[in-house]
Amino acid sequence: MKLCVLANLFGDLTLDQTLAKLKSLGVEAVEIGAGGFPGKNQCDPEVLLNDEAKLQEFVDTFKKYDIELAAFACHGNPVHPNKEIAESFDRDFRNAVLLAEKVGVDTVITFSGCPGGSPEDKTPNWATCAWPDDFLGILDYQWNEVLIPYWKETAAFAESHGVTKIAFEMHPGFCVYNPETLMKLRNSVGPVLGANFDPSHLVWQGIDPVAAIRYLGDAIYHFHAKDLRVDDINASVNGVLDTKHYTDELNRSWVFRAVGYGHDVKWWKDIASALRLVGYDKVMSIEHEDSLMSIDEGLCKAVEVMKEVIIKDPKPTTISWA
C-alpha cells in the first residue's frame, strides 16, 4: 500500500505547491479533486480536456515530484431532484471520467446520490425507517426508478472510457451509506461499482470497520484514512444522529478527528491488516477534516501515524517458517 492524501485540503495552493508540500512529508500518491464537492481548484477537467498544453503540464507536475495520481475525487449528487443541480454534478462526474481516461487513471470517487422521495420533490429525502410504510414507498421509488437506472447508464459510460472502478463513499444522507446498501447497488449494476472505504462515516453508525472490510472484500476500490471520535457523554444522552454544526464540537455526539485522535494505532493497524487479508493493496488516502487542528498540524500527525500503520511490502508468496 502507498501513503496518499486527498489534496483538496490545500485548495488555496497551486498543484505544484501542493505536491511539493506533500512530497516533503513523504507522501507517495495523491487523490485530486476534480469537481463536485471537492472542487476544481487544482484540476478542472473542462479546462484540461480542451487544452493539450495545460494537460501536459498537469501530468508533468506529478512526474516532477514522483508522486502517483491515484484517483480523482468527484463527490456529488447526480440524482438530485433539482434537475439543474443533478445535471451539474453529472457533468462534473463525466468530465472527471474523460480526464481519467486521458491520464490513465481507473478510479473515480463519488457518492451514490440521493433522489427526492417522489417525482414531485424538490430536495433529497434520506429514508432510514421501515415504518410508517411511506418510507418503503420512498425507497422503492428511489432505488428502482431513479438510482439503479441512472447508475446502470453512467457505469456503462465510465467503463467505455477506461474507468473500471467507481468508488462510492458510503455516507449517511445518500442512498449508499453502509456496506449492505453498497452491495445492493453493486449487485444491481455490476462490479464497476465498489467502495471508497472511509471508516469515519461508518463508526458512528455502530459499524466495525474490520468486519465491514471482510464483508466487502474485493469490492473495496479506494480507502480514506479519516478518524472519528464518538463523545460517550453526549451520545449516551442523545444517540448518534446529530444535526448540530460540525464546529459545535463540545455538544456534538461525534466529531471527525485526525488519524490517531479518534482511535489508537492498534485500531488502525487492524484495519490495514484486514485490507491486506481481502487483497486490497492500493492507497490509504488521508482526508483531513479535524476541526480541532490546523490543516498542517492535523495532516502531519496523521502522516506519522499512517507511516506506522501502512503495510508497504507485497504480501509474501511463501512462509519462511512453515
C-alpha positions in Angstrom: 0.0 0.0 0.0 1.0 3.6 -0.5 0.6 6.7 1.6 -1.8 9.0 -0.1 -3.6 12.4 0.6 -6.8 13.9 -0.7 -5.2 17.1 -1.9 -8.2 19.5 -1.8 -7.4 20.4 1.8 -4.8 22.7 0.1 -7.3 24.3 -2.2 -5.7 27.7 -1.9 -2.3 26.4 -3.2 -1.4 25.5 -6.8 -0.9 21.9 -7.7 2.9 22.4 -7.8 2.9 23.9 -4.3 0.7 21.2 -3.0 2.8 18.3 -4.4 5.9 20.0 -3.1 4.5 20.1 0.4 3.2 16.5 0.3 6.5 15.2 -1.1 8.3 16.8 1.8 6.1 14.8 4.2 6.9 11.5 2.4 3.6 11.2 0.7 3.7 8.8 -2.3 0.3 9.3 -4.0 -2.4 11.9 -4.3 -6.1 11.9 -4.8 -7.2 15.0 -6.7 -10.5 16.9 -6.5 -11.9 17.1 -10.0 -15.4 18.6 -9.5 -18.4 18.2 -7.3 -18.0 18.9 -3.6 -14.1 18.6 -3.7 -14.0 21.4 -6.2 -11.7 22.1 -9.2 -9.0 24.4 -7.8 -6.1 22.2 -8.7 -7.7 20.2 -11.5 -10.5 21.5 -13.8 -11.3 18.7 -16.3 -13.2 21.1 -18.6 -10.0 23.1 -19.0 -7.6 20.2 -19.2 -9.7 18.3 -21.7 -9.6 21.3 -24.1 -6.0 22.5 -23.7 -3.3 19.9 -24.5 -0.5 22.2 -23.1 -2.2 22.5 -19.8 -3.0 18.8 -19.7 0.7 18.0 -20.3 1.7 20.5 -17.6 -0.7 18.8 -15.2 0.8 15.3 -15.9 4.3 16.6 -15.8 3.8 18.0 -12.3 3.2 14.6 -10.9 6.3 13.3 -12.7 8.3 16.2 -11.3 7.7 15.1 -7.8 7.5 11.4 -8.5 4.0 11.2 -6.9 1.4 8.8 -8.2 -2.0 10.2 -9.3 -4.1 7.5 -7.6 -7.7 8.7 -8.2 -10.0 11.6 -9.0 -12.5 12.7 -6.3 -15.7 14.0 -7.7 -18.3 13.6 -5.0 -21.8 14.9 -5.8 -25.5 14.1 -6.0 -26.2 13.4 -9.7 -29.7 12.2 -8.9 -30.7 15.3 -7.0 -34.4 16.1 -7.6 -33.5 19.6 -8.7 -32.6 18.9 -12.4 -30.1 21.8 -12.6 -28.2 20.6 -9.6 -28.3 16.9 -10.8 -27.0 17.9 -14.3 -24.2 19.9 -12.8 -23.0 17.0 -10.7 -23.5 14.6 -13.6 -21.5 16.8 -15.9 -18.6 17.1 -13.4 -18.5 13.3 -13.0 -18.5 12.6 -16.7 -15.7 15.1 -17.3 -13.7 13.5 -14.4 -14.1 10.2 -16.2 -13.0 11.6 -19.5 -9.9 13.2 -17.8 -9.2 9.9 -16.1 -9.2 8.2 -19.5 -6.7 10.8 -20.8 -4.2 10.3 -18.0 -4.6 6.6 -17.3 -6.5 6.6 -14.0 -9.0 3.9 -13.5 -10.7 5.1 -10.3 -13.2 8.0 -9.7 -14.6 8.5 -6.2 -18.1 9.9 -5.7 -21.4 9.5 -3.8 -24.3 7.4 -4.9 -26.5 10.4 -4.5 -30.0 10.7 -3.0 -33.2 11.5 -5.0 -36.3 13.0 -3.7 -39.0 10.8 -2.2 -41.2 11.2 -5.3 -41.1 12.8 -8.7 -42.6 16.0 -7.2 -40.0 16.5 -4.6 -37.5 19.4 -4.8 -35.0 18.2 -2.2 -33.4 14.9 -1.4 -35.1 12.6 1.0 -32.9 10.2 3.0 -35.2 7.4 4.3 -33.8 5.2 7.1 -37.0 3.7 8.6 -39.2 0.8 7.5 -42.3 2.3 9.2 -44.6 4.0 8.5 -45.0 2.4 5.1 -44.4 5.7 3.4 -40.7 5.2 3.8 -40.8 1.9 2.0 -42.6 3.6 -0.9 -39.9 6.2 -1.0 -37.1 3.6 -1.1 -38.8 1.7 -3.9 -39.1 4.9 -6.0 -35.6 6.0 -5.3 -33.9 2.7 -6.0 -36.0 1.2 -8.8 -37.0 4.3 -10.7 -34.0 6.6 -10.2 -30.8 5.2 -8.6 -30.4 1.9 -10.4 -31.3 3.2 -13.9 -29.0 6.2 -13.5 -26.0 4.2 -12.4 -26.5 1.5 -15.0 -26.2 4.1 -17.7 -23.5 6.1 -16.0 -21.4 3.0 -15.1 -21.5 1.9 -18.8 -20.3 5.3 -19.8 -17.4 5.1 -17.3 -16.4 1.6 -18.4 -16.4 2.6 -22.1 -13.8 5.3 -21.1 -11.5 3.1 -19.1 -12.8 3.9 -15.6 -13.4 0.4 -14.2 -13.7 1.5 -10.6 -16.4 3.9 -9.5 -15.7 4.1 -5.7 -18.8 5.1 -3.7 -18.1 6.7 -0.3 -20.6 5.2 2.0 -22.0 8.4 3.5 -25.2 9.0 5.5 -27.6 11.3 3.6 -27.1 9.3 0.4 -28.7 6.0 -0.6 -25.4 4.1 -0.3 -24.4 4.7 3.3 -23.3 1.3 4.6 -21.9 -2.0 3.2 -25.3 -3.5 2.7 -26.6 -0.6 0.5 -23.2 -0.6 -1.3 -23.6 -4.2 -2.3 -27.3 -3.8 -3.2 -26.4 -1.2 -5.8 -23.3 -3.1 -7.0 -25.3 -6.3 -7.4 -27.9 -4.4 -9.4 -25.5 -2.6 -11.7 -22.2 -4.6 -11.9 -18.7 -4.8 -10.5 -17.7 -1.4 -11.9 -19.3 -0.1 -8.7 -17.3 -0.5 -5.5 -16.5 1.2 -2.2 -14.3 4.1 -1.2 -14.0 2.8 2.3 -14.0 5.6 4.8 -14.3 4.3 8.4 -15.2 7.7 9.9 -18.6 7.5 8.3 -19.2 4.0 9.5 -18.1 4.1 13.1 -20.8 6.4 14.4 -23.4 4.2 12.8 -22.1 1.3 15.0 -20.2 -0.5 12.2 -17.0 -2.3 13.0 -14.6 -1.3 10.1 -12.7 -4.7 10.2 -15.9 -6.7 9.9 -17.1 -4.4 7.1 -13.9 -4.7 5.2 -14.1 -8.5 5.4 -17.7 -8.3 4.2 -17.0 -6.1 1.2 -13.8 -7.9 0.2 -12.7 -7.2 -3.4 -15.5 -4.6 -3.7 -13.1 -2.1 -2.0 -11.6 0.2 -4.6 -10.2 3.0 -2.5 -9.6 3.9 1.1 -9.9 7.1 3.1 -7.9 7.4 6.3 -10.1 9.7 8.4 -10.8 9.2 12.1 -13.8 9.9 14.2 -14.4 10.2 17.9 -17.8 9.4 19.5 -18.4 11.5 22.6 -19.7 9.0 25.0 -21.3 11.6 27.3 -23.3 13.3 24.5 -24.1 10.1 22.7 -25.4 8.4 25.8 -28.0 11.2 26.2 -28.9 12.0 22.6 -27.7 9.0 20.5 -25.6 9.4 17.4 -28.0 11.0 14.9 -26.7 14.6 15.2 -27.6 17.6 13.1 -25.6 20.2 15.2 -23.0 22.1 13.2 -19.6 20.4 13.0 -18.0 23.4 14.8 -20.1 22.7 17.9 -17.6 20.0 19.0 -18.4 20.3 22.7 -22.0 19.3 22.3 -22.0 17.0 19.3 -22.3 13.2 19.7 -19.3 12.7 17.4 -16.7 14.7 15.6 -14.2 14.0 12.8 -10.6 13.7 14.0 -7.2 13.4 12.5 -5.9 9.8 12.3 -4.8 8.6 15.8 -7.0 11.1 17.7 -10.2 9.1 17.4 -8.8 5.6 17.7 -5.3 4.3 18.7 -2.7 3.0 16.4 -3.6 -0.6 17.1 -7.1 0.0 15.8 -5.7 1.4 12.6 -3.2 -1.5 12.2 -6.1 -3.9 12.5 -7.8 -2.0 9.6 -4.6 -2.2 7.5 -4.3 -5.9 8.2 -7.9 -6.5 7.2 -7.3 -4.7 3.9 -4.3 -6.9 3.3 -6.4 -10.0 4.1 -9.1 -9.2 1.4 -6.4 -8.3 -1.2 -6.6 -4.5 -1.2 -3.1 -3.1 -2.0 -3.6 0.4 -3.4 -3.5 3.5 -1.2 -4.6 4.7 2.2 -5.6 8.3 1.4 -5.6 10.7 4.3 -8.6 13.0 4.4 -8.2 15.9 6.8 -11.4 17.1 8.4 -10.4 17.7 12.0 -11.9 20.9 13.2 -9.8 21.0 16.4 -6.5 21.1 14.5 -5.0 23.3 11.8 -4.6 21.6 8.4 -0.8 21.4 8.7 -0.7 20.0 12.2 -3.6 17.6 11.6 -2.0 16.3 8.3 1.5 16.0 9.8 0.2 14.0 12.8 -1.9 11.8 10.5 1.0 11.1 8.2 3.2 10.0 11.1 0.5 7.5 12.3 -0.1 6.2 8.8 3.6 5.6 8.2 3.5 3.2 11.1 0.2 1.6 10.0 0.6 1.0 6.3 2.0 -2.4 5.2 4.2 -1.5 2.3 5.9 -4.6 1.1 4.0 -7.1 -1.1 2.3 -10.0 0.6 4.8 -12.9 0.9 4.2 -15.8 -1.5 5.9 -18.2 0.8 6.1 -18.5 4.6 9.8 -19.0 5.6 9.0 -20.5 9.0 6.3 -23.0 7.9 
